[in-house]
Amino acid sequence: MPKFYLPFFFSLLLCANSALAQDDAPWSFNFFLENDLFANTDLNYTNGLRLSSISPELDSFQDQNGLKYPWVEKLSGMLEFVHPEPANPDADPVKKNIVISFGQLMFTPADDNRVTLDPNDRPYAGYLYLGLGYHASTSTTLHSTEFNFGVVGPAALTRQSQKLVHRIRGPDQFQGWHNQLKNEAVFQLIFERKKKHGTIQAPLFNNLEIEVITHWGGSLGNVASYINDGGEIRTGWDLPNDFGTSTLRPDGDNNTPGNIQNNNSPFRLHLFLSLDGRVVGNNIFLDGNTFKSSHSVHLKNSVADISAGISGTWKKFRFSYAQIYRTREFQKQTDPQECGSFSFSYRHQF
């Protein structure tokens, strides 16, 4: 199965990029990396990697005669029920984008030298997945729907990934990967709604801007099922016209094309602070395999993430870094989780 992922992912990107779009309709390419190395630890959620591509606005896809492709109309019609309502009848129409993503997540217990199972610590687990997403947005609201499918277990290749990285960096190798979760096909359906609540300017600080973005949503699948709620506050000068800076939650690709650059400012920075709380029903990385016997621990049903960081944009590029604090995820977890999250985006017109 892993041999299938990479060629299929890049085939999707090539097929998508070959479609005709208007000259002013760029594609966005995104790279996300999360690792607890940034917090000087090597346990629990220890690494996350995601590559993705966001299409131009779907209405910009036109044939040689300047007409929309039939599949655009069909897709928009099928998914109209997830579209946000425009603020008023005279508002701009709903903008729609497709997201294609490929990622890998890695989880390990605390003791890297232990060969046998630790009944009080989480299982070794890896997750390799392909994601297909659909964004529908107005000027103030973004609805994200994504379907991820992949594999958990040795076929996810996380043992090999960690060995390669540790061989380069030098830390000791983890000795218990033979105890990891067994191979299992997995899926996850995610929906999240984001809303911007307007920008406040502070004249005393050279029109410093402050903006609040709230979100709520949920996930269903044998990967994880939860409902979540939270928000982000950010401040800076000439804030970007997007829906905030996400970590590697499934809806992380929220930068709709065309919003990475603002012609009024070729380079800008802003600070952000975000909070996400989840009520969790199941989590395969703690519960163990769904249909086979495997190591598991008792998960905590309430989990929260707090992150703070900096984000910047320059012309066609965007970057962000956040330090993430996550509350304990299972009953006998000794300490909360800390890790760093880095993202890089590039916008390109074909």
KEGUTOR-175339 format. One record per residue (C-alpha): y, z negated, x. Coordinates in Angstrom, 1 decimal. Layout:
BEGIN
<y:Y&z:Z&x:X>
...
//
This chain:
BEGIN
<y:0.0&z:0.0&x:0.0>
<y:2.6&z:-0.8&x:2.7>
<y:2.2&z:2.7&x:4.2>
<y:3.3&z:4.0&x:0.9>
<y:6.6&z:2.1&x:0.7>
<y:8.8&z:3.5&x:3.5>
<y:8.1&z:7.2&x:2.8>
<y:8.5&z:6.7&x:-0.9>
<y:11.8&z:4.8&x:-0.4>
<y:13.4&z:7.4&x:1.8>
<y:12.1&z:10.2&x:-0.4>
<y:14.0&z:8.6&x:-3.3>
<y:17.1&z:8.4&x:-1.2>
<y:16.9&z:12.1&x:-0.1>
<y:16.2&z:13.3&x:-3.6>
<y:19.1&z:11.3&x:-5.0>
<y:21.5&z:12.4&x:-2.3>
<y:20.6&z:16.0&x:-2.9>
<y:22.0&z:15.8&x:-6.4>
<y:25.4&z:17.4&x:-6.8>
<y:28.3&z:15.0&x:-7.4>
<y:32.0&z:15.5&x:-7.3>
<y:33.7&z:15.4&x:-3.9>
<y:35.5&z:12.1&x:-4.7>
<y:32.3&z:10.4&x:-5.7>
<y:30.8&z:8.6&x:-2.7>
<y:27.4&z:6.9&x:-2.1>
<y:27.3&z:3.3&x:-0.9>
<y:24.7&z:2.2&x:1.7>
<y:24.1&z:-1.5&x:2.1>
<y:22.3&z:-3.7&x:4.6>
<y:21.5&z:-7.4&x:3.9>
<y:20.1&z:-9.9&x:6.3>
<y:19.5&z:-13.6&x:5.7>
<y:17.9&z:-15.9&x:8.2>
<y:17.7&z:-19.6&x:8.9>
<y:18.4&z:-18.9&x:12.6>
<y:22.1&z:-19.1&x:11.6>
<y:21.4&z:-22.7&x:10.6>
<y:19.2&z:-23.4&x:13.7>
<y:16.0&z:-23.9&x:11.7>
<y:12.8&z:-21.9&x:11.2>
<y:11.2&z:-23.0&x:7.9>
<y:11.0&z:-22.5&x:4.1>
<y:13.0&z:-19.3&x:3.2>
<y:13.2&z:-18.1&x:6.8>
<y:14.1&z:-14.4&x:6.6>
<y:15.2&z:-11.8&x:4.0>
<y:16.0&z:-8.1&x:4.6>
<y:17.2&z:-5.5&x:2.1>
<y:18.3&z:-1.9&x:2.4>
<y:19.8&z:-0.2&x:-0.6>
<y:21.8&z:2.8&x:-1.8>
<y:24.2&z:2.9&x:-4.8>
<y:24.8&z:6.2&x:-6.4>
<y:28.2&z:7.6&x:-7.4>
<y:29.3&z:7.1&x:-11.0>
<y:26.6&z:8.9&x:-13.0>
<y:29.1&z:11.0&x:-15.0>
<y:30.1&z:12.6&x:-11.6>
<y:26.7&z:14.3&x:-11.3>
<y:27.4&z:17.9&x:-12.4>
<y:25.6&z:21.3&x:-12.0>
<y:27.2&z:24.4&x:-10.6>
<y:29.0&z:25.1&x:-13.9>
<y:30.6&z:21.6&x:-13.9>
<y:28.4&z:20.3&x:-16.7>
<y:26.6&z:17.0&x:-16.6>
<y:22.8&z:17.1&x:-15.9>
<y:20.7&z:16.4&x:-19.0>
<y:19.0&z:13.4&x:-17.3>
<y:22.4&z:11.7&x:-17.0>
<y:22.9&z:11.8&x:-20.7>
<y:19.3&z:10.7&x:-21.4>
<y:19.4&z:7.8&x:-19.0>
<y:22.8&z:6.6&x:-20.3>
<y:21.5&z:6.8&x:-23.9>
<y:18.3&z:4.9&x:-23.1>
<y:20.2&z:2.1&x:-21.4>
<y:23.2&z:1.9&x:-23.6>
<y:22.1&z:-1.4&x:-25.0>
<y:22.8&z:-3.1&x:-21.7>
<y:26.3&z:-1.6&x:-21.4>
<y:29.3&z:-4.0&x:-21.6>
<y:31.8&z:-3.5&x:-24.4>
<y:35.1&z:-2.0&x:-23.2>
<y:38.1&z:-4.4&x:-23.5>
<y:39.7&z:-2.1&x:-26.1>
<y:39.3&z:1.4&x:-27.5>
<y:41.8&z:2.8&x:-25.1>
<y:40.1&z:1.3&x:-22.0>
<y:38.3&z:3.4&x:-19.5>
<y:34.7&z:4.4&x:-20.3>
<y:31.8&z:2.4&x:-19.0>
<y:31.0&z:3.3&x:-15.4>
<y:27.3&z:3.6&x:-14.5>
<y:25.4&z:3.6&x:-11.2>
<y:21.8&z:3.7&x:-10.0>
<y:20.6&z:1.4&x:-7.2>
<y:17.6&z:2.1&x:-5.0>
<y:16.5&z:-0.8&x:-2.7>
<y:13.8&z:-1.8&x:-0.3>
<y:13.3&z:-5.3&x:1.0>
<y:11.1&z:-8.0&x:2.5>
<y:11.2&z:-11.8&x:2.1>
<y:9.4&z:-14.3&x:4.3>
<y:8.5&z:-18.0&x:3.7>
<y:6.9&z:-20.5&x:6.1>
<y:6.2&z:-24.2&x:6.2>
<y:7.9&z:-26.5&x:8.6>
<y:5.1&z:-27.1&x:11.2>
<y:4.7&z:-23.9&x:13.2>
<y:1.8&z:-25.3&x:15.3>
<y:-0.4&z:-26.5&x:12.5>
<y:-3.4&z:-24.2&x:11.9>
<y:-4.8&z:-26.0&x:8.8>
<y:-3.1&z:-26.1&x:5.4>
<y:-0.5&z:-28.8&x:4.9>
<y:-0.9&z:-30.0&x:1.3>
<y:2.6&z:-31.4&x:1.2>
<y:4.4&z:-28.2&x:2.4>
<y:4.9&z:-24.8&x:1.0>
<y:2.5&z:-21.8&x:1.5>
<y:3.0&z:-19.1&x:4.0>
<y:4.1&z:-16.1&x:1.9>
<y:5.6&z:-12.6&x:2.3>
<y:7.0&z:-10.2&x:-0.2>
<y:7.5&z:-6.4&x:0.3>
<y:9.2&z:-4.6&x:-2.6>
<y:10.9&z:-1.6&x:-4.0>
<y:13.8&z:-2.0&x:-6.5>
<y:15.3&z:0.3&x:-9.1>
<y:18.5&z:-0.9&x:-10.6>
<y:21.1&z:0.2&x:-13.1>
<y:24.8&z:-1.0&x:-13.1>
<y:27.1&z:-0.6&x:-16.0>
<y:30.7&z:-1.9&x:-15.6>
<y:34.1&z:-2.0&x:-17.1>
<y:37.3&z:-3.1&x:-15.2>
<y:36.3&z:-6.8&x:-15.9>
<y:32.6&z:-6.9&x:-16.6>
<y:29.4&z:-5.8&x:-14.7>
<y:26.0&z:-5.7&x:-16.2>
<y:23.2&z:-5.4&x:-13.6>
<y:19.6&z:-4.6&x:-14.6>
<y:16.9&z:-4.2&x:-11.9>
<y:13.1&z:-3.8&x:-11.8>
<y:11.4&z:-4.8&x:-8.6>
<y:7.8&z:-4.2&x:-7.8>
<y:5.8&z:-4.7&x:-4.7>
<y:3.1&z:-6.8&x:-3.1>
<y:2.7&z:-10.4&x:-1.9>
<y:0.2&z:-11.3&x:0.8>
<y:-0.9&z:-9.7&x:4.1>
<y:0.0&z:-6.3&x:2.8>
<y:3.6&z:-7.4&x:2.8>
<y:3.5&z:-7.3&x:6.7>
<y:5.6&z:-10.4&x:7.1>
<y:3.3&z:-11.9&x:9.7>
<y:3.7&z:-8.8&x:11.8>
<y:7.5&z:-8.9&x:11.3>
<y:7.8&z:-12.5&x:12.3>
<y:5.6&z:-12.0&x:15.4>
<y:7.8&z:-9.1&x:16.5>
<y:11.1&z:-11.0&x:16.1>
<y:9.7&z:-14.1&x:17.8>
<y:8.4&z:-12.0&x:20.7>
<y:11.9&z:-10.7&x:21.2>
<y:13.8&z:-13.9&x:20.7>
<y:11.3&z:-16.2&x:22.4>
<y:10.5&z:-19.0&x:19.9>
<y:6.9&z:-20.2&x:19.4>
<y:4.7&z:-18.2&x:17.1>
<y:3.6&z:-19.7&x:13.8>
<y:-0.1&z:-20.4&x:13.9>
<y:-1.0&z:-20.7&x:10.2>
<y:-0.5&z:-17.2&x:8.8>
<y:-4.2&z:-16.8&x:8.1>
<y:-3.5&z:-19.3&x:5.2>
<y:-0.9&z:-17.1&x:3.5>
<y:-1.1&z:-16.1&x:-0.1>
<y:-3.6&z:-13.4&x:-0.9>
<y:-2.7&z:-9.8&x:-1.7>
<y:-1.3&z:-9.5&x:-5.2>
<y:0.7&z:-6.8&x:-7.0>
<y:3.9&z:-8.3&x:-8.3>
<y:6.9&z:-7.4&x:-10.4>
<y:10.2&z:-8.8&x:-11.5>
<y:12.7&z:-7.8&x:-14.2>
<y:16.2&z:-9.1&x:-13.6>
<y:19.4&z:-9.0&x:-15.7>
<y:22.8&z:-10.5&x:-14.7>
<y:26.2&z:-10.3&x:-16.2>
<y:29.4&z:-10.8&x:-14.2>
<y:32.9&z:-11.2&x:-15.5>
<y:36.3&z:-11.3&x:-13.7>
<y:38.8&z:-13.7&x:-15.2>
<y:42.0&z:-12.2&x:-13.8>
<y:43.9&z:-12.7&x:-10.6>
<y:46.5&z:-15.5&x:-10.0>
<y:49.2&z:-14.8&x:-7.4>
<y:50.9&z:-17.6&x:-5.4>
<y:54.5&z:-16.4&x:-4.6>
<y:55.1&z:-19.3&x:-2.2>
<y:52.3&z:-18.0&x:0.0>
<y:53.3&z:-14.3&x:0.2>
<y:51.6&z:-13.5&x:-3.1>
<y:48.2&z:-14.9&x:-2.0>
<y:45.7&z:-14.0&x:-4.7>
<y:43.1&z:-16.2&x:-6.3>
<y:40.3&z:-14.8&x:-8.5>
<y:37.4&z:-16.4&x:-10.4>
<y:34.2&z:-14.4&x:-11.2>
<y:31.5&z:-16.0&x:-13.4>
<y:27.9&z:-14.9&x:-13.9>
<y:24.8&z:-15.7&x:-15.9>
<y:21.4&z:-14.0&x:-16.2>
<y:17.7&z:-14.4&x:-15.8>
<y:14.5&z:-13.1&x:-14.3>
<y:11.0&z:-12.5&x:-15.8>
<y:7.8&z:-11.6&x:-13.9>
<y:5.0&z:-13.0&x:-11.7>
<y:7.4&z:-13.1&x:-8.7>
<y:9.7&z:-15.5&x:-10.4>
<y:11.0&z:-16.4&x:-13.9>
<y:14.3&z:-18.3&x:-14.3>
<y:17.6&z:-18.4&x:-16.0>
<y:20.8&z:-18.8&x:-13.9>
<y:24.4&z:-19.5&x:-14.2>
<y:27.3&z:-19.8&x:-11.8>
<y:30.5&z:-18.3&x:-10.4>
<y:32.6&z:-17.5&x:-7.4>
<y:36.2&z:-18.2&x:-6.4>
<y:37.8&z:-16.1&x:-3.7>
<y:41.2&z:-16.0&x:-2.2>
<y:43.1&z:-13.6&x:0.1>
<y:45.7&z:-10.9&x:0.1>
<y:45.0&z:-7.7&x:-1.8>
<y:41.6&z:-8.7&x:-3.0>
<y:39.0&z:-5.8&x:-3.3>
<y:38.4&z:-4.4&x:-6.8>
<y:34.8&z:-5.4&x:-7.0>
<y:32.6&z:-8.1&x:-8.5>
<y:32.3&z:-10.5&x:-5.6>
<y:30.1&z:-11.1&x:-2.6>
<y:26.5&z:-11.8&x:-3.4>
<y:23.7&z:-13.2&x:-1.3>
<y:20.2&z:-11.8&x:-1.5>
<y:19.7&z:-12.5&x:-5.1>
<y:18.2&z:-9.4&x:-6.8>
<y:21.5&z:-8.3&x:-8.1>
<y:23.2&z:-8.5&x:-4.7>
<y:24.4&z:-4.9&x:-4.7>
<y:27.4&z:-5.3&x:-6.8>
<y:30.0&z:-3.1&x:-4.9>
<y:30.4&z:-0.2&x:-7.3>
<y:31.2&z:3.0&x:-5.3>
<y:34.9&z:3.8&x:-4.8>
<y:35.9&z:0.1&x:-4.6>
<y:35.2&z:-0.6&x:-1.0>
<y:38.5&z:0.9&x:0.1>
<y:42.0&z:0.2&x:-1.2>
<y:44.6&z:2.6&x:0.1>
<y:47.2&z:-0.1&x:0.0>
<y:45.6&z:-2.0&x:2.9>
<y:43.4&z:-0.4&x:5.6>
<y:42.0&z:-3.8&x:6.7>
<y:41.8&z:-7.1&x:4.8>
<y:39.9&z:-10.4&x:4.7>
<y:39.3&z:-13.0&x:2.1>
<y:37.4&z:-16.3&x:1.8>
<y:35.0&z:-17.1&x:-1.0>
<y:33.0&z:-20.0&x:-2.4>
<y:30.2&z:-19.5&x:-4.8>
<y:27.7&z:-21.5&x:-6.8>
<y:24.5&z:-20.5&x:-8.6>
<y:22.2&z:-22.8&x:-10.5>
<y:18.7&z:-21.9&x:-11.8>
<y:16.2&z:-23.4&x:-14.2>
<y:12.9&z:-22.1&x:-12.8>
<y:9.7&z:-21.5&x:-14.8>
<y:7.6&z:-20.0&x:-12.1>
<y:7.9&z:-19.0&x:-8.4>
<y:4.9&z:-17.3&x:-6.7>
<y:6.1&z:-18.4&x:-3.3>
<y:5.5&z:-22.1&x:-4.4>
<y:3.0&z:-21.8&x:-7.2>
<y:0.6&z:-19.6&x:-5.2>
<y:-1.3&z:-16.5&x:-6.4>
<y:-1.3&z:-15.8&x:-10.1>
<y:-4.9&z:-14.7&x:-10.5>
<y:-6.6&z:-16.1&x:-7.4>
<y:-7.0&z:-19.5&x:-5.9>
<y:-4.5&z:-20.2&x:-3.1>
<y:-2.4&z:-23.0&x:-1.6>
<y:0.5&z:-24.2&x:-3.8>
<y:3.0&z:-27.0&x:-4.2>
<y:4.7&z:-28.5&x:-7.3>
<y:8.1&z:-26.7&x:-7.7>
<y:11.3&z:-28.3&x:-8.8>
<y:12.5&z:-26.8&x:-12.0>
<y:16.2&z:-27.1&x:-11.1>
<y:17.6&z:-25.4&x:-8.0>
<y:21.1&z:-24.7&x:-6.9>
<y:22.7&z:-22.6&x:-4.1>
<y:26.2&z:-23.2&x:-2.7>
<y:27.6&z:-20.6&x:-0.3>
<y:30.9&z:-20.2&x:1.5>
<y:32.0&z:-17.4&x:3.7>
<y:34.3&z:-14.6&x:4.7>
<y:34.4&z:-11.0&x:3.7>
<y:36.3&z:-8.0&x:5.0>
<y:36.9&z:-4.3&x:4.3>
<y:38.2&z:-1.6&x:6.5>
<y:38.4&z:2.0&x:5.3>
<y:34.8&z:3.0&x:4.4>
<y:33.2&z:-0.2&x:5.7>
<y:32.7&z:-3.7&x:4.3>
<y:31.1&z:-6.8&x:5.8>
<y:30.5&z:-10.4&x:4.8>
<y:29.0&z:-13.5&x:6.1>
<y:28.1&z:-16.7&x:4.2>
<y:26.5&z:-20.0&x:5.0>
<y:24.1&z:-21.0&x:2.2>
<y:23.0&z:-24.5&x:1.2>
<y:20.0&z:-24.6&x:-1.2>
<y:18.8&z:-27.7&x:-2.9>
<y:15.1&z:-28.7&x:-2.5>
<y:12.7&z:-26.2&x:-4.2>
<y:9.5&z:-28.3&x:-4.4>
<y:8.6&z:-31.9&x:-4.9>
<y:7.7&z:-33.0&x:-1.4>
<y:10.3&z:-30.9&x:0.5>
<y:11.9&z:-33.2&x:3.0>
<y:15.3&z:-31.6&x:3.3>
<y:17.4&z:-29.0&x:1.6>
<y:17.5&z:-25.4&x:2.9>
<y:20.3&z:-23.9&x:5.0>
<y:20.5&z:-20.3&x:6.2>
<y:23.1&z:-17.6&x:6.9>
<y:23.6&z:-14.4&x:5.0>
<y:25.1&z:-11.2&x:6.5>
<y:25.8&z:-7.9&x:4.7>
<y:27.2&z:-4.6&x:5.8>
<y:28.2&z:-1.7&x:3.6>
<y:29.2&z:1.9&x:4.2>
<y:30.5&z:4.5&x:1.8>
<y:29.9&z:8.2&x:2.4>
<y:30.6&z:11.4&x:0.5>
<y:28.0&z:14.2&x:0.7>
//
